[in-house]
Amino acid sequence: MKEDLMDIICCPLDKHDLELEVIRRDEAEILEGRLVCTECGEEYPIEDGIPNLLPPDMRDEAAA
C-alpha cells in the first residue's frame, strides 16, 4: 500500500479517519501493518501491501 492512499481512505463503518501503524515497509510501499479508526477503534490489517477494509463481520465470513 502506498502511504499517500491515506489521503483518500476512511473507516468503512463510520467514515472517520484512519491512523496508520506500520510493521514492515520497503522503499515505496507499506507491506504489513494496520489501519485503526480514530473514532470507533476498529482495526483493518495490511497484509502483503494490501489493506483489508472489509467490515469485521464480512472479514470473518471471508476467512471461513
PyMOL Python script that loads the backbone (N, CA, C, O; Angstrom):
from pymol import cmd

cmd.read_pdbstr("""\
ATOM      1  N   MET A   1       0.850  -1.172   0.000  1.00  0.00           N
ATOM      2  CA  MET A   1       0.000   0.000   0.000  1.00  0.00           C
ATOM      3  C   MET A   1       0.893   1.231   0.000  1.00  0.00           C
ATOM      4  O   MET A   1       1.858   1.304   0.761  1.00  0.00           O
ATOM      5  N   LYS A   2       0.586   2.158  -0.817  1.00  0.00           N
ATOM      6  CA  LYS A   2       1.320   3.427  -0.836  1.00  0.00           C
ATOM      7  C   LYS A   2       0.756   4.338   0.262  1.00  0.00           C
ATOM      8  O   LYS A   2      -0.454   4.395   0.481  1.00  0.00           O
ATOM      9  N   GLU A   3       1.653   5.040   0.940  1.00  0.00           N
ATOM     10  CA  GLU A   3       1.240   5.858   2.075  1.00  0.00           C
ATOM     11  C   GLU A   3       0.305   6.998   1.673  1.00  0.00           C
ATOM     12  O   GLU A   3      -0.517   7.422   2.485  1.00  0.00           O
ATOM     13  N   ASP A   4       0.408   7.501   0.449  1.00  0.00           N
ATOM     14  CA  ASP A   4      -0.479   8.589   0.041  1.00  0.00           C
ATOM     15  C   ASP A   4      -1.930   8.138  -0.136  1.00  0.00           C
ATOM     16  O   ASP A   4      -2.812   8.979  -0.311  1.00  0.00           O
ATOM     17  N   LEU A   5      -2.194   6.840  -0.093  1.00  0.00           N
ATOM     18  CA  LEU A   5      -3.561   6.325  -0.100  1.00  0.00           C
ATOM     19  C   LEU A   5      -4.319   6.788   1.147  1.00  0.00           C
ATOM     20  O   LEU A   5      -5.548   6.847   1.143  1.00  0.00           O
ATOM     21  N   MET A   6      -3.589   7.113   2.206  1.00  0.00           N
ATOM     22  CA  MET A   6      -4.209   7.577   3.452  1.00  0.00           C
ATOM     23  C   MET A   6      -5.029   8.857   3.237  1.00  0.00           C
ATOM     24  O   MET A   6      -5.922   9.158   4.029  1.00  0.00           O
ATOM     25  N   ASP A   7      -4.732   9.601   2.181  1.00  0.00           N
ATOM     26  CA  ASP A   7      -5.473  10.835   1.898  1.00  0.00           C
ATOM     27  C   ASP A   7      -6.901  10.571   1.429  1.00  0.00           C
ATOM     28  O   ASP A   7      -7.752  11.455   1.521  1.00  0.00           O
ATOM     29  N   ILE A   8      -7.174   9.364   0.926  1.00  0.00           N
ATOM     30  CA  ILE A   8      -8.494   9.112   0.342  1.00  0.00           C
ATOM     31  C   ILE A   8      -9.291   8.004   1.016  1.00  0.00           C
ATOM     32  O   ILE A   8     -10.487   7.880   0.752  1.00  0.00           O
ATOM     33  N   ILE A   9      -8.675   7.189   1.880  1.00  0.00           N
ATOM     34  CA  ILE A   9      -9.443   6.117   2.503  1.00  0.00           C
ATOM     35  C   ILE A   9      -9.950   6.550   3.876  1.00  0.00           C
ATOM     36  O   ILE A   9      -9.375   7.424   4.524  1.00  0.00           O
ATOM     37  N   CYS A  10     -11.040   5.917   4.301  1.00  0.00           N
ATOM     38  CA  CYS A  10     -11.614   6.185   5.615  1.00  0.00           C
ATOM     39  C   CYS A  10     -12.211   4.891   6.146  1.00  0.00           C
ATOM     40  O   CYS A  10     -12.284   3.889   5.435  1.00  0.00           O
ATOM     41  N   CYS A  11     -12.632   4.922   7.387  1.00  0.00           N
ATOM     42  CA  CYS A  11     -13.252   3.747   8.005  1.00  0.00           C
ATOM     43  C   CYS A  11     -14.548   3.417   7.264  1.00  0.00           C
ATOM     44  O   CYS A  11     -15.394   4.295   7.090  1.00  0.00           O
ATOM     45  N   PRO A  12     -14.717   2.175   6.827  1.00  0.00           N
ATOM     46  CA  PRO A  12     -15.946   1.825   6.109  1.00  0.00           C
ATOM     47  C   PRO A  12     -17.186   1.794   7.006  1.00  0.00           C
ATOM     48  O   PRO A  12     -18.311   1.817   6.508  1.00  0.00           O
ATOM     49  N   LEU A  13     -16.985   1.743   8.317  1.00  0.00           N
ATOM     50  CA  LEU A  13     -18.132   1.692   9.228  1.00  0.00           C
ATOM     51  C   LEU A  13     -18.697   3.071   9.543  1.00  0.00           C
ATOM     52  O   LEU A  13     -19.911   3.268   9.493  1.00  0.00           O
ATOM     53  N   ASP A  14     -17.824   4.035   9.869  1.00  0.00           N
ATOM     54  CA  ASP A  14     -18.320   5.339  10.289  1.00  0.00           C
ATOM     55  C   ASP A  14     -17.732   6.514   9.498  1.00  0.00           C
ATOM     56  O   ASP A  14     -18.019   7.673   9.797  1.00  0.00           O
ATOM     57  N   LYS A  15     -16.917   6.212   8.502  1.00  0.00           N
ATOM     58  CA  LYS A  15     -16.351   7.221   7.588  1.00  0.00           C
ATOM     59  C   LYS A  15     -15.372   8.196   8.255  1.00  0.00           C
ATOM     60  O   LYS A  15     -15.106   9.264   7.704  1.00  0.00           O
ATOM     61  N   HIS A  16     -14.834   7.850   9.423  1.00  0.00           N
ATOM     62  CA  HIS A  16     -13.842   8.694  10.076  1.00  0.00           C
ATOM     63  C   HIS A  16     -12.435   8.350   9.576  1.00  0.00           C
ATOM     64  O   HIS A  16     -12.236   7.366   8.864  1.00  0.00           O
ATOM     65  N   ASP A  17     -11.475   9.176   9.964  1.00  0.00           N
ATOM     66  CA  ASP A  17     -10.088   8.988   9.540  1.00  0.00           C
ATOM     67  C   ASP A  17      -9.496   7.703  10.111  1.00  0.00           C
ATOM     68  O   ASP A  17      -9.944   7.191  11.136  1.00  0.00           O
ATOM     69  N   LEU A  18      -8.482   7.199   9.423  1.00  0.00           N
ATOM     70  CA  LEU A  18      -7.745   6.030   9.864  1.00  0.00           C
ATOM     71  C   LEU A  18      -6.314   6.428  10.195  1.00  0.00           C
ATOM     72  O   LEU A  18      -5.716   7.246   9.497  1.00  0.00           O
ATOM     73  N   GLU A  19      -5.764   5.847  11.263  1.00  0.00           N
ATOM     74  CA  GLU A  19      -4.358   6.043  11.599  1.00  0.00           C
ATOM     75  C   GLU A  19      -3.584   4.840  11.098  1.00  0.00           C
ATOM     76  O   GLU A  19      -4.065   3.708  11.159  1.00  0.00           O
ATOM     77  N   LEU A  20      -2.403   5.085  10.610  1.00  0.00           N
ATOM     78  CA  LEU A  20      -1.555   4.047  10.044  1.00  0.00           C
ATOM     79  C   LEU A  20      -0.523   3.589  11.067  1.00  0.00           C
ATOM     80  O   LEU A  20       0.179   4.411  11.656  1.00  0.00           O
ATOM     81  N   GLU A  21      -0.430   2.287  11.277  1.00  0.00           N
ATOM     82  CA  GLU A  21       0.605   1.688  12.114  1.00  0.00           C
ATOM     83  C   GLU A  21       1.398   0.732  11.228  1.00  0.00           C
ATOM     84  O   GLU A  21       0.878  -0.296  10.793  1.00  0.00           O
ATOM     85  N   VAL A  22       2.649   1.070  10.965  1.00  0.00           N
ATOM     86  CA  VAL A  22       3.489   0.302  10.053  1.00  0.00           C
ATOM     87  C   VAL A  22       4.288  -0.734  10.817  1.00  0.00           C
ATOM     88  O   VAL A  22       4.930  -0.425  11.820  1.00  0.00           O
ATOM     89  N   ILE A  23       4.243  -1.972  10.333  1.00  0.00           N
ATOM     90  CA  ILE A  23       5.059  -3.051  10.890  1.00  0.00           C
ATOM     91  C   ILE A  23       6.257  -3.304   9.983  1.00  0.00           C
ATOM     92  O   ILE A  23       7.381  -3.475  10.456  1.00  0.00           O
ATOM     93  N   ARG A  24       6.004  -3.326   8.661  1.00  0.00           N
ATOM     94  CA  ARG A  24       7.086  -3.603   7.709  1.00  0.00           C
ATOM     95  C   ARG A  24       6.838  -2.819   6.429  1.00  0.00           C
ATOM     96  O   ARG A  24       5.712  -2.758   5.934  1.00  0.00           O
ATOM     97  N   ARG A  25       7.896  -2.222   5.899  1.00  0.00           N
ATOM     98  CA  ARG A  25       7.786  -1.470   4.652  1.00  0.00           C
ATOM     99  C   ARG A  25       9.045  -1.657   3.838  1.00  0.00           C
ATOM    100  O   ARG A  25      10.092  -2.040   4.360  1.00  0.00           O
ATOM    101  N   ASP A  26       8.930  -1.381   2.546  1.00  0.00           N
ATOM    102  CA  ASP A  26      10.119  -1.268   1.702  1.00  0.00           C
ATOM    103  C   ASP A  26      10.219   0.194   1.293  1.00  0.00           C
ATOM    104  O   ASP A  26       9.554   1.038   1.894  1.00  0.00           O
ATOM    105  N   GLU A  27      11.010   0.513   0.312  1.00  0.00           N
ATOM    106  CA  GLU A  27      11.214   1.912  -0.056  1.00  0.00           C
ATOM    107  C   GLU A  27       9.943   2.606  -0.532  1.00  0.00           C
ATOM    108  O   GLU A  27       9.731   3.782  -0.235  1.00  0.00           O
ATOM    109  N   ALA A  28       9.100   1.892  -1.265  1.00  0.00           N
ATOM    110  CA  ALA A  28       7.944   2.535  -1.899  1.00  0.00           C
ATOM    111  C   ALA A  28       6.605   2.228  -1.237  1.00  0.00           C
ATOM    112  O   ALA A  28       5.660   3.006  -1.376  1.00  0.00           O
ATOM    113  N   GLU A  29       6.503   1.104  -0.514  1.00  0.00           N
ATOM    114  CA  GLU A  29       5.194   0.679  -0.031  1.00  0.00           C
ATOM    115  C   GLU A  29       5.230   0.157   1.396  1.00  0.00           C
ATOM    116  O   GLU A  29       6.267  -0.268   1.906  1.00  0.00           O
ATOM    117  N   ILE A  30       4.049   0.203   2.026  1.00  0.00           N
ATOM    118  CA  ILE A  30       3.854  -0.419   3.328  1.00  0.00           C
ATOM    119  C   ILE A  30       3.428  -1.846   3.048  1.00  0.00           C
ATOM    120  O   ILE A  30       2.404  -2.077   2.405  1.00  0.00           O
ATOM    121  N   LEU A  31       4.199  -2.797   3.524  1.00  0.00           N
ATOM    122  CA  LEU A  31       3.933  -4.201   3.242  1.00  0.00           C
ATOM    123  C   LEU A  31       3.072  -4.860   4.315  1.00  0.00           C
ATOM    124  O   LEU A  31       2.271  -5.748   4.022  1.00  0.00           O
ATOM    125  N   GLU A  32       3.242  -4.421   5.551  1.00  0.00           N
ATOM    126  CA  GLU A  32       2.497  -5.038   6.649  1.00  0.00           C
ATOM    127  C   GLU A  32       2.237  -3.984   7.712  1.00  0.00           C
ATOM    128  O   GLU A  32       3.104  -3.164   8.015  1.00  0.00           O
ATOM    129  N   GLY A  33       1.041  -4.012   8.273  1.00  0.00           N
ATOM    130  CA  GLY A  33       0.675  -3.067   9.318  1.00  0.00           C
ATOM    131  C   GLY A  33      -0.805  -3.130   9.573  1.00  0.00           C
ATOM    132  O   GLY A  33      -1.452  -4.151   9.341  1.00  0.00           O
ATOM    133  N   ARG A  34      -1.335  -2.020  10.056  1.00  0.00           N
ATOM    134  CA  ARG A  34      -2.771  -1.967  10.284  1.00  0.00           C
ATOM    135  C   ARG A  34      -3.234  -0.532  10.232  1.00  0.00           C
ATOM    136  O   ARG A  34      -2.467   0.407  10.445  1.00  0.00           O
ATOM    137  N   LEU A  35      -4.509  -0.392   9.942  1.00  0.00           N
ATOM    138  CA  LEU A  35      -5.183   0.896   9.925  1.00  0.00           C
ATOM    139  C   LEU A  35      -6.177   0.879  11.083  1.00  0.00           C
ATOM    140  O   LEU A  35      -6.931  -0.081  11.241  1.00  0.00           O
ATOM    141  N   VAL A  36      -6.180   1.929  11.886  1.00  0.00           N
ATOM    142  CA  VAL A  36      -7.049   1.990  13.059  1.00  0.00           C
ATOM    143  C   VAL A  36      -7.927   3.226  12.949  1.00  0.00           C
ATOM    144  O   VAL A  36      -7.436   4.333  12.724  1.00  0.00           O
ATOM    145  N   CYS A  37      -9.237   3.026  13.111  1.00  0.00           N
ATOM    146  CA  CYS A  37     -10.185   4.134  13.046  1.00  0.00           C
ATOM    147  C   CYS A  37     -10.002   5.043  14.261  1.00  0.00           C
ATOM    148  O   CYS A  37      -9.918   4.567  15.394  1.00  0.00           O
ATOM    149  N   THR A  38      -9.941   6.349  14.018  1.00  0.00           N
ATOM    150  CA  THR A  38      -9.768   7.313  15.098  1.00  0.00           C
ATOM    151  C   THR A  38     -11.030   7.469  15.940  1.00  0.00           C
ATOM    152  O   THR A  38     -10.961   7.980  17.058  1.00  0.00           O
ATOM    153  N   GLU A  39     -12.171   7.041  15.430  1.00  0.00           N
ATOM    154  CA  GLU A  39     -13.434   7.195  16.160  1.00  0.00           C
ATOM    155  C   GLU A  39     -13.879   5.908  16.849  1.00  0.00           C
ATOM    156  O   GLU A  39     -14.051   5.890  18.068  1.00  0.00           O
ATOM    157  N   CYS A  40     -14.070   4.822  16.078  1.00  0.00           N
ATOM    158  CA  CYS A  40     -14.613   3.584  16.656  1.00  0.00           C
ATOM    159  C   CYS A  40     -13.530   2.612  17.121  1.00  0.00           C
ATOM    160  O   CYS A  40     -13.820   1.678  17.868  1.00  0.00           O
ATOM    161  N   GLY A  41     -12.279   2.824  16.686  1.00  0.00           N
ATOM    162  CA  GLY A  41     -11.181   1.964  17.127  1.00  0.00           C
ATOM    163  C   GLY A  41     -11.047   0.659  16.365  1.00  0.00           C
ATOM    164  O   GLY A  41     -10.176  -0.153  16.678  1.00  0.00           O
ATOM    165  N   GLU A  42     -11.900   0.444  15.367  1.00  0.00           N
ATOM    166  CA  GLU A  42     -11.808  -0.792  14.577  1.00  0.00           C
ATOM    167  C   GLU A  42     -10.463  -0.842  13.857  1.00  0.00           C
ATOM    168  O   GLU A  42      -9.948   0.184  13.410  1.00  0.00           O
ATOM    169  N   GLU A  43      -9.899  -2.050  13.749  1.00  0.00           N
ATOM    170  CA  GLU A  43      -8.603  -2.245  13.108  1.00  0.00           C
ATOM    171  C   GLU A  43      -8.775  -3.001  11.793  1.00  0.00           C
ATOM    172  O   GLU A  43      -9.569  -3.935  11.684  1.00  0.00           O
ATOM    173  N   TYR A  44      -8.003  -2.563  10.800  1.00  0.00           N
ATOM    174  CA  TYR A  44      -8.019  -3.180   9.477  1.00  0.00           C
ATOM    175  C   TYR A  44      -6.582  -3.564   9.126  1.00  0.00           C
ATOM    176  O   TYR A  44      -5.705  -2.701   9.098  1.00  0.00           O
ATOM    177  N   PRO A  45      -6.332  -4.835   8.859  1.00  0.00           N
ATOM    178  CA  PRO A  45      -4.959  -5.279   8.606  1.00  0.00           C
ATOM    179  C   PRO A  45      -4.458  -4.890   7.214  1.00  0.00           C
ATOM    180  O   PRO A  45      -5.234  -4.750   6.270  1.00  0.00           O
ATOM    181  N   ILE A  46      -3.153  -4.724   7.119  1.00  0.00           N
ATOM    182  CA  ILE A  46      -2.469  -4.567   5.834  1.00  0.00           C
ATOM    183  C   ILE A  46      -1.554  -5.777   5.711  1.00  0.00           C
ATOM    184  O   ILE A  46      -0.642  -5.952   6.519  1.00  0.00           O
ATOM    185  N   GLU A  47      -1.793  -6.611   4.707  1.00  0.00           N
ATOM    186  CA  GLU A  47      -1.009  -7.826   4.510  1.00  0.00           C
ATOM    187  C   GLU A  47      -0.527  -7.871   3.067  1.00  0.00           C
ATOM    188  O   GLU A  47      -1.316  -7.681   2.141  1.00  0.00           O
ATOM    189  N   ASP A  48       0.739  -8.117   2.876  1.00  0.00           N
ATOM    190  CA  ASP A  48       1.344  -8.159   1.537  1.00  0.00           C
ATOM    191  C   ASP A  48       1.058  -6.883   0.743  1.00  0.00           C
ATOM    192  O   ASP A  48       0.886  -6.925  -0.475  1.00  0.00           O
ATOM    193  N   GLY A  49       1.011  -5.753   1.445  1.00  0.00           N
ATOM    194  CA  GLY A  49       0.807  -4.469   0.786  1.00  0.00           C
ATOM    195  C   GLY A  49      -0.635  -4.147   0.457  1.00  0.00           C
ATOM    196  O   GLY A  49      -0.904  -3.139  -0.196  1.00  0.00           O
ATOM    197  N   ILE A  50      -1.586  -4.994   0.899  1.00  0.00           N
ATOM    198  CA  ILE A  50      -2.995  -4.802   0.556  1.00  0.00           C
ATOM    199  C   ILE A  50      -3.810  -4.546   1.827  1.00  0.00           C
ATOM    200  O   ILE A  50      -3.866  -5.407   2.706  1.00  0.00           O
ATOM    201  N   PRO A  51      -4.444  -3.366   1.934  1.00  0.00           N
ATOM    202  CA  PRO A  51      -5.296  -3.110   3.101  1.00  0.00           C
ATOM    203  C   PRO A  51      -6.628  -3.854   2.958  1.00  0.00           C
ATOM    204  O   PRO A  51      -7.262  -3.818   1.903  1.00  0.00           O
ATOM    205  N   ASN A  52      -7.039  -4.524   4.029  1.00  0.00           N
ATOM    206  CA  ASN A  52      -8.320  -5.228   4.038  1.00  0.00           C
ATOM    207  C   ASN A  52      -9.329  -4.333   4.748  1.00  0.00           C
ATOM    208  O   ASN A  52      -9.370  -4.288   5.977  1.00  0.00           O
ATOM    209  N   LEU A  53     -10.136  -3.627   3.976  1.00  0.00           N
ATOM    210  CA  LEU A  53     -11.096  -2.682   4.542  1.00  0.00           C
ATOM    211  C   LEU A  53     -12.504  -3.257   4.648  1.00  0.00           C
ATOM    212  O   LEU A  53     -13.475  -2.506   4.744  1.00  0.00           O
ATOM    213  N   LEU A  54     -12.621  -4.566   4.633  1.00  0.00           N
ATOM    214  CA  LEU A  54     -13.929  -5.182   4.863  1.00  0.00           C
ATOM    215  C   LEU A  54     -14.345  -4.954   6.314  1.00  0.00           C
ATOM    216  O   LEU A  54     -13.502  -5.019   7.209  1.00  0.00           O
ATOM    217  N   PRO A  55     -15.627  -4.688   6.564  1.00  0.00           N
ATOM    218  CA  PRO A  55     -16.094  -4.612   7.946  1.00  0.00           C
ATOM    219  C   PRO A  55     -15.819  -5.933   8.666  1.00  0.00           C
ATOM    220  O   PRO A  55     -15.746  -6.979   8.022  1.00  0.00           O
ATOM    221  N   PRO A  56     -15.665  -5.898   9.985  1.00  0.00           N
ATOM    222  CA  PRO A  56     -15.255  -7.097  10.742  1.00  0.00           C
ATOM    223  C   PRO A  56     -16.110  -8.337  10.488  1.00  0.00           C
ATOM    224  O   PRO A  56     -15.569  -9.435  10.354  1.00  0.00           O
ATOM    225  N   ASP A  57     -17.436  -8.185  10.420  1.00  0.00           N
ATOM    226  CA  ASP A  57     -18.284  -9.362  10.207  1.00  0.00           C
ATOM    227  C   ASP A  57     -18.060  -9.968   8.824  1.00  0.00           C
ATOM    228  O   ASP A  57     -18.094 -11.190   8.681  1.00  0.00           O
ATOM    229  N   MET A  58     -17.837  -9.157   7.825  1.00  0.00           N
ATOM    230  CA  MET A  58     -17.571  -9.667   6.479  1.00  0.00           C
ATOM    231  C   MET A  58     -16.168 -10.296   6.395  1.00  0.00           C
ATOM    232  O   MET A  58     -15.961 -11.264   5.663  1.00  0.00           O
ATOM    233  N   ARG A  59     -15.220  -9.743   7.142  1.00  0.00           N
ATOM    234  CA  ARG A  59     -13.866 -10.292   7.167  1.00  0.00           C
ATOM    235  C   ARG A  59     -13.881 -11.698   7.760  1.00  0.00           C
ATOM    236  O   ARG A  59     -13.194 -12.593   7.269  1.00  0.00           O
ATOM    237  N   ASP A  60     -14.673 -11.887   8.823  1.00  0.00           N
ATOM    238  CA  ASP A  60     -14.781 -13.206   9.458  1.00  0.00           C
ATOM    239  C   ASP A  60     -15.411 -14.225   8.510  1.00  0.00           C
ATOM    240  O   ASP A  60     -14.977 -15.375   8.452  1.00  0.00           O
ATOM    241  N   GLU A  61     -16.436 -13.800   7.767  1.00  0.00           N
ATOM    242  CA  GLU A  61     -17.077 -14.688   6.812  1.00  0.00           C
ATOM    243  C   GLU A  61     -16.136 -15.077   5.682  1.00  0.00           C
ATOM    244  O   GLU A  61     -16.133 -16.227   5.243  1.00  0.00           O
ATOM    245  N   ALA A  62     -15.334 -14.120   5.206  1.00  0.00           N
ATOM    246  CA  ALA A  62     -14.411 -14.372   4.108  1.00  0.00           C
ATOM    247  C   ALA A  62     -13.297 -15.315   4.535  1.00  0.00           C
ATOM    248  O   ALA A  62     -12.785 -16.073   3.711  1.00  0.00           O
ATOM    249  N   ALA A  63     -12.915 -15.284   5.798  1.00  0.00           N
ATOM    250  CA  ALA A  63     -11.846 -16.149   6.304  1.00  0.00           C
ATOM    251  C   ALA A  63     -12.318 -17.584   6.505  1.00  0.00           C
ATOM    252  O   ALA A  63     -11.507 -18.510   6.509  1.00  0.00           O
ATOM    253  N   ALA A  64     -13.621 -17.773   6.671  1.00  0.00           N
ATOM    254  CA  ALA A  64     -14.178 -19.109   6.942  1.00  0.00           C
ATOM    255  C   ALA A  64     -14.285 -19.954   5.696  1.00  0.00           C
ATOM    256  O   ALA A  64     -14.734 -21.099   5.763  1.00  0.00           O
TER     257      ALA A  64
END
""", "prot")
cmd.dss("prot")
cmd.show_as("cartoon", "prot")
cmd.util.cbc("prot")
cmd.orient("prot")
